[in-house]
């Protein structure tokens, strides 16, 4: 197509699932005209023969739920057919270079790098003590996951007769064994994980299952049904909870068959030291969170017997300018030249805005496609006029804008859920309980690249607003999930052969995941407390090492060590009596204030005291514009939520400083 042929290209390295492991998806359905152009520039996949099937898979099971499920799944199969039609005449004008499939050792080596443990092996391998601080904070299941990968890498390197030193895994973990039997990283007894879990478990959350082709899958829940809410346990490692649940199930095997499991919903528990959300931590601490999240996710999948591997590398050509078929990072680079600090592609924001301008009450919103020819013409016009500011948005019909939004997501050169973790997202459907599915999704959201995560969040927030108008637009959370799931999850699957039964399993599975992503956004963007506590412990141990090194340096330089220690100790305690914290607000008129700690004092109360003393222009500041931060001590920097109890947090981090400021854009 000429309108794309003149674009320049850059080469990126990405990952691709190995052929046998690729998730299989449906490409069959009924009727409907796709709201998308026929192009698919930027797609990378193995060439596969397209299976022509004219009818969607049958529902091969019995029961009163059949009619409801068939009604719910209809939107899914229609969307699949719409997408299929949009690609029937597309031209593959992109080269795909498939790299040699890595062996297991290379995959695990890449995993260790992603987990921040590359210094345990390879030519750069140094003293394993460098990783001892990190390893000392791991739970038993996390340590087991790391040990398994280290053993695999060690065996592979020995087979290849590498000249550099290969550490013995027994040496790496020898120092961890004793402490792991006694204590978890948050100070709780590991043996009592099951006891702690009981107060969070409530009703048995074993998902009720549908049998299809010998395999169970979790159906969607009618949102009209009354739901029983319970807190999800974020204080104990998810993998440790899974171990405890497996052990308890051996004693009492119970599988809920009725509706109770599906009526159970989860909420973020109240935490007196404050809930930590993605975006609340400083970059250096967030990096540690991501390392721990990868290890925890792997440990959880290991415990539950689900395979989790890195993807296979390929080189792909992508456009280095434009709107569609452009990597998110490239889009943001060009967008930030126009709107500094923007974190979500401008075209993505504008499409959502255009849909909302038409009113979210429109019946069939997102489900009804626009006209294919009109969509193709709009794409060409947008590419030419969007950044010039001359595009006429009044000419874009609401359903066309919705189709353009879905097209934008599908045509990303790398999936919105990321190349590395798309397969792991798909595997969530294989986890046995709703709670474990949410735990895995929580960790996967944390692991997404910033650009992907921010764009996904904007999408899910928009989809929730659509669902909020379900009484008029007839788009329930199930319907929206059915329509959007193929656009996010079927990235590699449209051209693959698959059996009808397996297609139904995949359809129900990824639609269920999409449903959870929409419904549980608040929970999924929360960083589990046990991971934050592990970061705190890492920081404490690192500070201790740094302090020892500093003392040695000062002694060597003949400084007065006692004077240094006094200054160091008094830095935070000067003129502040016991039970009082000093809060700094450098950008407000009242730059400092001593606050008496009480049992009921919250972060919102501290902010209110400062803001009540503002006058003039500053008086317009609201709690949503400035935040109280915990800085230093055992954390780098953490933005506090309004319901944080300050005395409880002070006891957790007595060396912290407290600063009021705005969030960085």
C-alpha angles and dihedrals in degrees: 000000000000096000089067102031096083096055118113119238138218129195120241131183115229139155131259129192115251111255100254093046098052116120112246120225140183125264098176133093148122129292128303132123118249122240096219141085120260094246128100104179112169096031114133124192142120116284106258133176112253114233112220110217119162100196131054118246117279122246099250101195140075135234142090091281092069099089093047093048092047090052091049094046094050092082089052096054092044090053091048090053091048091052092045092054091050090059102041093092100030120129120229099217094156127096118230117202112193114205121216109282107258120235122242092265092056091048091052091045089056089048091054090051091052089049091054094249101110091120089071092075146009133052091313093053111134137166107334087219087082088071097039093093091053094044092047090065095054124108121235093263093045091050090049090053092051092044091053091054094044090052091051092049092046092052092048093049092049090051089053090049093231112192097220122085118280110203119227108245089220089061092049095052101031093096093048099055099077098049096043092063091056110036143023119221093260091053096257120130109261090216090060096057091106092051092050090048094055093072090055099041099071108165118012104275096200102143115245108243141219117211114227122167091339093308130105123227135177117248124214119263121242100243091212089069116101110257131212111216125213134172117259113227109247096161099072126056111268092226091051089051089052091052090050092048092050091050093049092047090058089062095044117019108202129163119184111224101174134069098280094092092050093048091057114097130180134229136188108267122236111257119194091209089054137264113270116216130191105276095033096094132073115256094253091055093042088056089056090047090055092050091051093044091055092049092046093048090050091047091050092050090046092053091048094045096244118143115236118183137160116256128257116265123244134166117235134186117228137174117265094207140025133059112273125053090016123128114253092240092054091047092051092048092056092040093052089059087063100033110023114218097018112151100185124058111264093227089053091051092046094050091052090046091051092051091051092048087063090056127260091239092078109125114245094014110177090007100069110070128219123237113288096223092049091049091052091052092047090052091054092047093047092051090053102039111022099090092038089059092231099110113119105228091180087073093060113096117216096247089047090054090050091051091048089052092053090044091053090054094047094047097054105123087231121033120263088239087056130252093255097054107027090098091049090052089052091049091059088084088066094060111107103229138042090236093055091047089055092046091053092046090050091056093043092053089052090052096053118107112261095251092050094045095048093048092046090051092052089050095049093047089053092048090052090054088053090051090049087066095049094124089068106024094042089224106132120184088263093053093047090048091051093051097044100040096078091050093055104031108031095068097126101024113069096093100042130108116240140160120258094243092050090050090056091049091051092045094052091042100053092039088056091051090050089050091054092047091055098041100043103041094130093053095043093054091053120102108226113248093232090060092048088050090052089053089050091052092049091051092048092052092046091050089051091053092045092049092052090050091049092051091052091049093049092048090050090051090050095240121155099266094188091055091050093051091050092051091046092050095046096047093091100022101052111130092344114120123212114288094023130102127198113226120202123209106176094174097049129076091247098058098181139019136175110229124199111225116231133172092256101039111123133189089251089058091054091050091047092055092054097042093048089065095053120106138187116005092353089061089075090069113113134193089260092061102049128035140193113247132202106215129184132349107085095348132057097220132326131184109222124224117231094254096058111127104225098207092053091048092046089055089051093048111017093165095059126114120224119223133173114215143131123272116261112253 
